[in-house]
Amino acid sequence: MEIFLSETIPQENEIWNLFLTTGWNDEYCLSKDEYYRAVKESRFVVTAYYSNTLIGYGRASADGTVHAMIYDLIVHPDFQNSGAGSKILNRLVELCRRHNIRDIQLFSAKGKKAFYEKRGFKTRPDDAPGMEFKP
């Protein structure tokens, strides 16, 4: 299976439809415009295509020097286990390293921890810094 990577932001409908396959919007309650704005504001975006069809993407926000956070690594359910997720993640890490970003973190979807651990990410210890605001 030939998977092509790109660093260009896809069309709004393409990225929105891919995002909807995750079910995450049940919690976020975003409009298509809001989500697309978040994608466009990301420092790095990597997309994966198969036969001109968007099958996956990931994005990272970064301060350009110290920290980067990878968000929304999504692979369409029909293409999971195709290697697309690994390729996207590797490219995002490569982009961060190329820009000398020293700390690369990510949000992992529930049940996906092993995927990231196989690719060099480690779970933060319980006593490590970092919290999430949940009003």
C-alpha positions as CSV (number, residue, x, y, z in Angstrom):
1,M,0.0,0.0,0.0
2,E,1.6,3.3,-1.1
3,I,0.9,6.0,1.4
4,F,2.0,9.5,0.5
5,L,2.8,12.1,3.3
6,S,2.3,15.8,2.9
7,E,2.8,18.8,5.2
8,T,0.0,20.9,3.7
9,I,-3.4,21.5,5.4
10,P,-6.2,19.6,3.6
11,Q,-9.5,20.9,2.6
12,E,-11.9,21.7,5.5
13,N,-14.4,19.0,4.6
14,E,-11.7,16.4,4.3
15,I,-10.2,17.0,7.7
16,W,-13.6,17.4,9.3
17,N,-14.9,14.1,8.0
18,L,-11.7,12.4,9.2
19,F,-12.0,14.0,12.6
20,L,-15.6,12.8,12.9
21,T,-14.5,9.2,12.6
22,T,-12.9,9.4,16.1
23,G,-16.1,10.3,18.1
24,W,-14.1,12.9,20.0
25,N,-16.5,15.7,19.0
26,D,-19.1,14.2,21.4
27,E,-17.0,15.8,24.1
28,Y,-15.5,18.8,22.3
29,C,-18.7,19.9,20.6
30,L,-16.8,21.9,17.9
31,S,-18.1,23.3,14.7
32,K,-16.4,22.5,11.5
33,D,-15.0,26.1,11.4
34,E,-13.7,25.9,14.9
35,Y,-11.9,22.6,14.3
36,Y,-10.4,23.8,11.0
37,R,-9.2,27.0,12.7
38,A,-7.4,24.8,15.3
39,V,-5.7,22.8,12.5
40,K,-4.6,26.0,10.6
41,E,-3.1,27.4,13.8
42,S,-1.0,24.3,14.4
43,R,2.8,24.7,14.0
44,F,3.1,21.4,12.1
45,V,0.6,19.4,10.2
46,V,1.3,16.1,8.5
47,T,-1.3,14.4,6.3
48,A,-1.4,10.9,4.8
49,Y,-3.0,10.0,1.5
50,Y,-3.8,6.8,-0.3
51,S,-5.0,7.2,-3.9
52,N,-5.6,10.9,-3.4
53,T,-7.8,10.2,-0.4
54,L,-7.0,11.7,3.0
55,I,-6.6,8.6,5.3
56,G,-4.8,10.2,8.3
57,Y,-3.2,13.2,9.8
58,G,-1.6,14.6,12.9
59,R,-0.7,18.0,14.1
60,A,1.6,19.7,16.7
61,S,1.6,23.0,18.4
62,A,4.9,24.4,19.4
63,D,6.7,27.4,20.8
64,G,9.5,27.0,18.4
65,T,12.3,26.3,20.9
66,V,11.4,24.3,24.0
67,H,8.0,22.6,23.9
68,A,5.8,20.8,21.3
69,M,2.6,19.0,21.8
70,I,1.2,16.5,19.3
71,Y,-2.5,16.4,19.0
72,D,-5.1,14.5,16.9
73,L,-3.1,11.7,15.4
74,I,-6.0,10.2,13.4
75,V,-6.0,7.4,10.9
76,H,-9.3,6.5,9.3
77,P,-10.6,3.2,10.7
78,D,-10.4,1.5,7.3
79,F,-6.6,2.3,7.2
80,Q,-5.6,1.6,10.8
81,N,-2.7,-0.9,11.0
82,S,-1.5,0.2,7.6
83,G,1.6,2.0,8.9
84,A,0.1,5.5,8.2
85,G,0.0,6.4,11.9
86,S,3.6,5.5,12.4
87,K,4.6,7.5,9.3
88,I,2.7,10.6,10.5
89,L,4.1,10.4,14.0
90,N,7.7,9.9,12.8
91,R,7.4,12.9,10.5
92,L,5.9,15.1,13.3
93,V,8.8,14.1,15.6
94,E,11.3,14.7,12.7
95,L,9.8,18.2,12.2
96,C,10.1,19.0,15.9
97,R,13.7,17.8,16.0
98,R,14.6,19.7,12.8
99,H,13.5,22.9,14.6
100,N,15.5,21.9,17.7
101,I,12.5,21.6,19.9
102,R,13.7,19.8,23.0
103,D,10.5,18.5,24.7
104,I,8.0,16.6,22.6
105,Q,4.8,15.5,24.3
106,L,1.5,14.2,23.1
107,F,-2.1,13.5,24.0
108,S,-2.9,9.8,23.5
109,A,-6.4,8.5,22.8
110,K,-7.6,6.0,25.3
111,G,-6.3,2.5,24.5
112,K,-3.5,3.8,22.2
113,K,-0.7,4.0,24.8
114,A,1.2,0.9,23.5
115,F,1.3,2.4,20.0
116,Y,3.2,5.4,21.3
117,E,5.4,3.5,23.7
118,K,6.6,1.3,20.7
119,R,7.7,4.6,19.1
120,G,9.7,6.0,21.9
121,F,7.2,7.8,24.0
122,K,7.0,7.2,27.8
123,T,4.0,7.6,30.1
124,R,4.6,10.5,32.5
125,P,5.0,9.3,36.2
126,D,2.1,10.1,38.5
127,D,4.2,12.7,40.4
128,A,5.4,14.4,37.2
129,P,4.4,18.0,36.5
130,G,1.4,18.6,34.3
131,M,-2.3,18.9,34.9
132,E,-5.5,19.3,32.9
133,F,-8.2,22.0,33.5
134,K,-11.7,20.4,33.8
135,P,-14.2,22.9,35.0
